């Protein structure tokens, strides 16, 4: 997620997190309730907790939830989300 999707992380944190001024975001953990990010902002380093749209109970649900959050972040930011693999 961090290496291949750094820009996706940043969009999620800018749009859905508490730091719209984020300049970088690194996933630091996740659980059934959401994802944790270490965020660099114009004011310094911070953390963000982004909750899943609904509680996750199985590993296969993680990708679906991340895609949903990223699509919502793109919508809020006025960015066209990329096409998704089926």
C-alpha positions as CSV (number, residue, x, y, z in Angstrom):
1,X,0.0,0.0,0.0
2,X,2.8,2.5,0.9
3,X,5.1,1.8,-2.1
4,X,2.5,1.2,-4.8
5,X,-0.3,3.5,-3.6
6,X,1.4,6.5,-1.9
7,X,-0.8,9.0,-3.9
8,X,-3.9,7.0,-3.0
9,X,-3.0,7.1,0.7
10,X,-2.5,10.9,0.4
11,X,-5.9,11.4,-1.3
12,X,-7.7,9.4,1.4
13,X,-6.1,11.4,4.2
14,X,-6.6,14.7,2.5
15,X,-10.3,14.1,1.8
16,X,-11.4,11.9,4.7
17,X,-8.9,12.6,7.5
18,X,-8.2,15.5,9.7
19,X,-5.4,16.9,7.6
20,X,-6.4,18.4,4.3
21,X,-3.0,20.0,4.1
22,X,-1.2,16.6,4.1
23,X,1.8,16.4,1.9
24,X,2.5,12.6,2.4
25,X,0.7,9.7,4.1
26,X,2.0,6.3,5.1
27,X,-0.2,3.5,6.3
28,X,1.0,2.3,9.7
29,X,-1.7,-0.2,10.6
30,X,-5.2,-1.4,10.2
31,X,-7.8,-3.4,12.0
32,X,-11.5,-4.3,11.7
33,X,-12.6,-0.7,12.3
34,X,-10.2,1.3,10.1
35,X,-6.7,2.3,8.9
36,X,-4.0,4.3,10.7
37,X,-1.7,6.7,8.9
38,X,1.4,8.7,9.7
39,X,0.8,12.0,7.9
40,X,3.2,14.8,7.0
41,X,1.5,18.2,6.9
42,X,2.6,21.8,6.3
43,X,2.6,22.1,10.1
44,X,4.5,19.0,11.0
45,X,3.9,15.3,11.5
46,X,0.5,13.9,12.6
47,X,-1.6,10.8,12.6
48,X,-4.9,10.0,11.0
49,X,-7.4,7.3,11.7
50,X,-9.8,6.6,8.8
51,X,-12.7,4.4,9.6
52,X,-14.0,1.7,7.2
53,X,-17.5,2.3,5.7
54,X,-18.5,-0.8,7.7
55,X,-16.6,-3.1,10.1
56,X,-14.3,-5.6,8.4
57,X,-14.3,-9.2,9.6
58,X,-12.4,-10.9,6.8
59,X,-9.1,-10.1,5.0
60,X,-10.8,-10.2,1.6
61,X,-12.9,-7.2,2.6
62,X,-9.9,-4.9,3.1
63,X,-9.3,-4.2,-0.6
64,X,-13.0,-3.6,-1.3
65,X,-13.1,-1.1,1.6
66,X,-9.9,0.7,0.6
67,X,-11.2,1.1,-3.0
68,X,-14.5,2.5,-1.6
69,X,-12.7,5.0,0.6
70,X,-10.4,6.0,-2.3
71,X,-13.3,6.5,-4.7
72,X,-15.1,8.7,-2.1
73,X,-11.9,10.7,-1.5
74,X,-11.5,11.2,-5.2
75,X,-15.1,12.4,-5.5
76,X,-14.6,14.8,-2.6
77,X,-11.4,16.1,-4.1
78,X,-12.8,16.4,-7.6
79,X,-10.5,13.8,-9.0
80,X,-11.5,11.0,-11.4
81,X,-10.7,7.7,-9.7
82,X,-8.8,5.1,-11.8
83,X,-10.5,2.1,-13.3
84,X,-10.5,-0.9,-11.0
85,X,-9.5,-4.4,-11.9
86,X,-12.5,-6.7,-11.6
